[in-house]
Amino acid sequence: MTAYDLVVIGGGITGAGIARDAALRGMKVGLFEKSDFASGTSSKSSKLIHGGLRYLEHGEIRLVFESVSERSVQMRVAPHLVRPLPFLIPIYKGVRPGFEIMNVGLWIYDSLALFRVPRVHKAFRGTAAALALEPQLRPAGLRGAFEYYDCATDDARLVLENALDAIALGAECHTYTEVVRFERNADRRITGVAVRDRLTGKEWSVQARAVILAAGAWTDEMIQRFELPITRPLLRRTKGVHIVLPRERLPLARAITLISPLDGRVMFALPWRERSVLGTTDTDYDGTADGVAADADDVKYLCESGNGYFPGANLSSSDVIATWAGLRPLIAPPPKTEEGVDESAVSREHEVFTRNDGLVIIAGGKLTTYRRMAREAVGKTLDLLRDLGDEPVNHKETTKHRPLPGAVGLDSANLEGVAEIGRRLMAEYKLDVDTATHLCGVYGARAPELGAAIANDRALGHRLDPELPYVWAEIEFAARRDLARTVEDVLARRVPLLLVSRDQGLGVCDQVAAMLARLHGWDDATIAQQLAEYRAEVALSRRWRQ
Ligand SMILES: Cc1cc2nc3c(=O)[nH]c(=O)nc-3n(C[C@H](O)[C@H](O)[C@H](O)COP(=O)(O)OP(=O)(O)OC[C@H]3O[C@@H](n4cnc5c(N)ncnc54)[C@H](O)[C@@H]3O)c2cc1C
C-alpha cells in the first residue's frame, strides 16, 4: 500500500498550493481531486490577484498588506500568469466614497504595496478626462475617475501549474479520484484514506501520517459525510456569477470597478481574453456544491447593473455568450455569545484547524493569498505531527522565490521575459503574431514546446475557432503535458472554448474527442460518453436561458 507523509484532499488552488509547498519541504505527498484540477471554485473566480481595495474601507490593513505583498511575489514567480491590469474607478456625484476620500484610500493602497506597482494611481478630474479613458461610461454626474493597478490571472492554469510543480517535486496528484473514507486505527487516529477513481471505478486505500482537507465549498459536506465531530458549519457559502459578453458589445480598455445601482454592491467589468466579463453576484447558497450554475435572475442583475454604467451598451441576456458560477468559501461568522456577537472574533479570510487525530482542515481563503495559506497549513501540519510524536521532515524550503513551471528560465521575471518567448516563437517556429502572442501569454516558458509541435506538423497551428487564436497543438499539449483526462478538462479549463467561443466549443468537440481518443486510447463508447458529458456541461451553463 502506498504510504504518504501527507494526503491532500482537493485539487483547487488551496490543495494544489499545499501539495507543492509540502513536496518542496521534502514530504511524500498524495493529492486526490474528485474531478479535474480547478474544477471547483478555483476556475470560477473573477481571476484577479488583488489586494482587495474595499477592505480598506473596514480598516483591514493587515489583510490588504498580505494580499498586495503576495501580488508582488506572484508577479515575480509567474509573470505569464499574473499580470498588471489597469483599473478605473469612475466617481459619480452623490455616490460615496467621493473623490478626495478615494484619493486617500488609493495612496494607502499603493503605499501598502511599498509602491511596487506598475504605476501609482492617477486622478482624472472632470467628465471629459474620464470619458477619454472609457467612452462607454455614463456621462451624467461623472465627476472624474481614478486609475490604479492590480493583477489579472488565469485561475485554472495557476492551479494546474502548482500541481505540475508539485508533481515535479515528487508529489503524486490524482484527478477524478474521490476520497470516500478515512482509515483510522483503534485510537481513532487517521492512518490513511480510501479513494475511488471515478473514471474506472477502481477503489484502493493509501496510508498517510496526516491528511489536509482542502475541499473549499465542499468542506462542510465532507465533515458531515465522514461524521467528524464538528457541529457548526465552518463556511458560509455565497454564489458568484459572471457573464461573458462579446468585446464589441462592451469595449473596455481596462477593468472598471462599479457600484451596482441596484443594491450598492461592488462589481467589476473586466477585459478578459478576447471578451468582456461582468461580475459578480453574491447570494447565499444552500445545498450541494456540485453543479452550481447561473440562473436568469443572476444574468438580469448583471446586465441591469452594467447598464447603469454603460447605458449605450443596452446589454440584455441575448448578448451573453457564456456564464460561470462558483461558491465563495467564506468563513462562517463566529458563534454568538449570550450578549450577542463575539467581539473578540477577528475577521479572517481563512482558518486552519488542526485536530489531534491527524486531520487538518483549511477553510476559506482567496486565490491571491494561496501560497501563504499553503505555507501556514503545511507548517501547522508539521507541528501537529511533531506533537503526535511522528517526527516528520521539516525543511524550511519556501516557494517564495521558486518560479512556477511556465516561468522557469525566463530571461527576466516580468512581462519582458514573456514577450521574448513570443519573439522566439515567431523567429524560430514561424508562428504568426496572434498565435505567438497567445501561446507565450498562456504557457510562458513552456510555449516553445507548442511552437516546435506546430513547426513539425503545420496542421496543429490551425485555429479551433476562426475568431480566436487558440490552436490544435494546445489540445494535444493538454492531454500529453497538462494532465487533461476528459473533453471537459480540455474545453472548460485548458483551452476554455466553453467560456470564450460563441458556440462554447460545440462545433469542434467531436474533433477534439477524436484527437483525445487517439492520445488516451478511448473506444467508441468512451468517446460517446465524453461528448455527452461535455454537452451536459454546456447545457448546465445555459440553464438560465430556460
Ligand atoms: C465568484 C467568485 C469570485 C472570486 N474572485 C476572486 C478573485 O478575483 N481573486 C481571489 O483572490 N479570489 C477570488 N475568489 C475566491 C477564490 O476563487 C477561492 O477562495 C478559491 O478558488 C478556493 O479554492 P479552494 O481550493 O479552496 O476550493 P476549490 O477550488 O473549490 O477546490 C476544492 C476541491 O475539492 C474537491 N473535492 C471535494 N470533495 C472531494 C473529495 N471527497 N475527494 C476529492 N476531492 C474533493 C472539489 O472537487 C474541488 O475541486 C472568488 C470566488 C468566487 C466564488
The ligand as an SDF file (V2000), in Angstrom:
LIG
                    3D

 53 58  0  0  0  0  0  0  0  0999 V2000
  -17.3570   34.4430   -7.8390 C   0  0  0  0  0  0  0  0  0  0  0  0
  -16.0350   34.3710   -7.1570 C   0  0  0  0  0  0  0  0  0  0  0  0
  -15.0380   35.2810   -7.4870 C   0  0  0  0  0  0  0  0  0  0  0  0
  -13.8010   35.2110   -6.8580 C   0  0  0  0  0  0  0  0  0  0  0  0
  -12.8270   36.0570   -7.2700 N   0  0  0  0  0  0  0  0  0  0  0  0
  -11.6030   36.0070   -6.6980 C   0  0  0  0  0  0  0  0  0  0  0  0
  -10.5610   36.8190   -7.1790 C   0  0  0  0  0  0  0  0  0  0  0  0
  -10.7230   37.5490   -8.1580 O   0  0  0  0  0  0  0  0  0  0  0  0
   -9.3660   36.7640   -6.5460 N   0  0  0  0  0  0  0  0  0  0  0  0
   -9.1540   35.9570   -5.4720 C   0  0  0  0  0  0  0  0  0  0  0  0
   -8.0620   36.0030   -4.9200 O   0  0  0  0  0  0  0  0  0  0  0  0
  -10.1080   35.0990   -5.0270 N   0  0  0  0  0  0  0  0  0  0  0  0
  -11.3250   35.1100   -5.6290 C   0  0  0  0  0  0  0  0  0  0  0  0
  -12.3090   34.2470   -5.2180 N   0  0  0  0  0  0  0  0  0  0  0  0
  -12.0150   33.2850   -4.1580 C   0  0  0  0  0  0  0  0  0  0  0  0
  -11.2670   32.0720   -4.7170 C   0  0  0  0  0  0  0  0  0  0  0  0
  -11.6970   31.7470   -6.0040 O   0  0  0  0  0  0  0  0  0  0  0  0
  -11.4740   30.8710   -3.7960 C   0  0  0  0  0  0  0  0  0  0  0  0
  -11.1940   31.2260   -2.4810 O   0  0  0  0  0  0  0  0  0  0  0  0
  -10.5650   29.6990   -4.1630 C   0  0  0  0  0  0  0  0  0  0  0  0
  -10.6510   29.4060   -5.5290 O   0  0  0  0  0  0  0  0  0  0  0  0
  -10.9530   28.4670   -3.3360 C   0  0  0  0  0  0  0  0  0  0  0  0
  -10.0820   27.4380   -3.6860 O   0  0  0  0  0  0  0  0  0  0  0  0
  -10.1430   26.0300   -2.9660 P   0  0  0  0  0  0  0  0  0  0  0  0
   -9.0390   25.2140   -3.4970 O   0  0  0  0  0  0  0  0  0  0  0  0
  -10.1860   26.2520   -1.5100 O   0  0  0  0  0  0  0  0  0  0  0  0
  -11.5670   25.4410   -3.3730 O   0  0  0  0  0  0  0  0  0  0  0  0
  -11.9790   24.7160   -4.7390 P   0  0  0  0  0  0  0  0  0  0  0  0
  -11.3370   25.3320   -5.9090 O   0  0  0  0  0  0  0  0  0  0  0  0
  -13.4630   24.6460   -4.7530 O   0  0  0  0  0  0  0  0  0  0  0  0
  -11.3640   23.2690   -4.5820 O   0  0  0  0  0  0  0  0  0  0  0  0
  -11.9020   22.2990   -3.7180 C   0  0  0  0  0  0  0  0  0  0  0  0
  -11.8140   20.9720   -4.4500 C   0  0  0  0  0  0  0  0  0  0  0  0
  -12.1140   19.8930   -3.5590 O   0  0  0  0  0  0  0  0  0  0  0  0
  -12.6080   18.8410   -4.3700 C   0  0  0  0  0  0  0  0  0  0  0  0
  -13.2600   17.8330   -3.5240 N   0  0  0  0  0  0  0  0  0  0  0  0
  -14.3970   17.9720   -2.8050 C   0  0  0  0  0  0  0  0  0  0  0  0
  -14.6910   16.8220   -2.1840 N   0  0  0  0  0  0  0  0  0  0  0  0
  -13.7190   15.9200   -2.5060 C   0  0  0  0  0  0  0  0  0  0  0  0
  -13.4760   14.5450   -2.1910 C   0  0  0  0  0  0  0  0  0  0  0  0
  -14.3010   13.8370   -1.4080 N   0  0  0  0  0  0  0  0  0  0  0  0
  -12.3750   13.9430   -2.7110 N   0  0  0  0  0  0  0  0  0  0  0  0
  -11.5170   14.6270   -3.5160 C   0  0  0  0  0  0  0  0  0  0  0  0
  -11.7300   15.9190   -3.8640 N   0  0  0  0  0  0  0  0  0  0  0  0
  -12.8080   16.5620   -3.3610 C   0  0  0  0  0  0  0  0  0  0  0  0
  -13.5580   19.5670   -5.3090 C   0  0  0  0  0  0  0  0  0  0  0  0
  -13.8380   18.8190   -6.4730 O   0  0  0  0  0  0  0  0  0  0  0  0
  -12.8020   20.8540   -5.5980 C   0  0  0  0  0  0  0  0  0  0  0  0
  -12.0910   20.8220   -6.8300 O   0  0  0  0  0  0  0  0  0  0  0  0
  -13.5590   34.2560   -5.8630 C   0  0  0  0  0  0  0  0  0  0  0  0
  -14.5600   33.3320   -5.5310 C   0  0  0  0  0  0  0  0  0  0  0  0
  -15.7710   33.3830   -6.1910 C   0  0  0  0  0  0  0  0  0  0  0  0
  -16.8290   32.3720   -5.8920 C   0  0  0  0  0  0  0  0  0  0  0  0
  1  2  1  0
  2  3  1  0
  2 52  2  0
  3  4  2  0
  4  5  1  0
  4 50  1  0
  5  6  2  0
  6  7  1  0
  6 13  1  0
  7  8  2  0
  7  9  1  0
  9 10  1  0
 10 11  2  0
 10 12  1  0
 12 13  2  0
 13 14  1  0
 14 15  1  0
 14 50  1  0
 15 16  1  0
 16 17  1  0
 16 18  1  0
 18 19  1  0
 18 20  1  0
 20 21  1  0
 20 22  1  0
 22 23  1  0
 23 24  1  0
 24 25  2  0
 24 26  1  0
 24 27  1  0
 27 28  1  0
 28 29  2  0
 28 30  1  0
 28 31  1  0
 31 32  1  0
 32 33  1  0
 33 34  1  0
 33 48  1  0
 34 35  1  0
 35 36  1  0
 35 46  1  0
 36 37  1  0
 36 45  1  0
 37 38  2  0
 38 39  1  0
 39 40  1  0
 39 45  2  0
 40 41  1  0
 40 42  2  0
 42 43  1  0
 43 44  2  0
 44 45  1  0
 46 47  1  0
 46 48  1  0
 48 49  1  0
 50 51  2  0
 51 52  1  0
 52 53  1  0
M  END
$$$$
